[in-house]
Amino acid sequence: DVKVTQSSRYLVKRTGEKVFLECVQDMDHENMFWYRQDPGLGLRLIYFSYDVKMKEKGDIPEGYSVSREKKERFSLILESASTNQTSMYLCASSRRGLAGVREQYFGPGTRLTVT
Amino acid sequence: AQSVTQPDIHITVSEGASLELRCNYSYGATPYLFWYVQSPGQGLQLLLKYFSGDTLVQGIKGFEAEFKRSQSSFNLRKPSVHWSDAAEYFCAVVPYNQGGKLIFGQGTELSVKP
């Protein structure tokens, strides 16, 4: 079974702190993704990566950065957390395929609260 | 604007009743289409997908969805709902030739009455 794990289920941080969210997948997937999930807005793509050391901006990258030093690990970084970044963060991975379309496998999510 | 719309934010059905969740998209070319389910406290799980071919697709957990090009719709159905189906359901599309980025609808929360 594909497994995507996220370092924390719940996280509380203060405004201005630097926050690291870690994601690890164990199926040798090429693609990895970070989404945030907010009520009424569905999931929105923050960043994605098609390969090690490669990253591309999604739809809402402002205030975030990412790092992918190893194939299995994809980190989301909030350089200076703000209250409007309070949200559920979901990591996903998929195999690279024809036209880039493959099933995405999701982690359980990290609920981040910034106070 | 290009988008994915799930018109129903919240639906309540009785256990054993049939279910239909609506999804409409607005993209010029037919995108790749997906339905995902998120159970409470869990990540998302793929229920089914449509790429081409037969417009009625079968998925896991007894779900099916029908692609209707003329209506730009991809509605999810289940003939008899079980209490364990209570969850949030997301329709998603990958627009044609846009590198595999999933675009999600707003989600529909399903409650099941005993």
Interface residues (C-beta under 8 A of the other chain):
Chain A: V4 N31 F33 Y35 G40 L41 G42 L43 R44 L45 F48 G58 L90 A92 S94 G97 A99 G100 V101 R102 E103 Q104 F106 G107 P108 G109
Chain B: V4 Q6 I9 Y32 Y36 G41 Q42 G43 L44 Q45 L46 K49 F51 F90 A92 V94 N97 G99 G100 K101 L102 F104 G105 Q106 G107
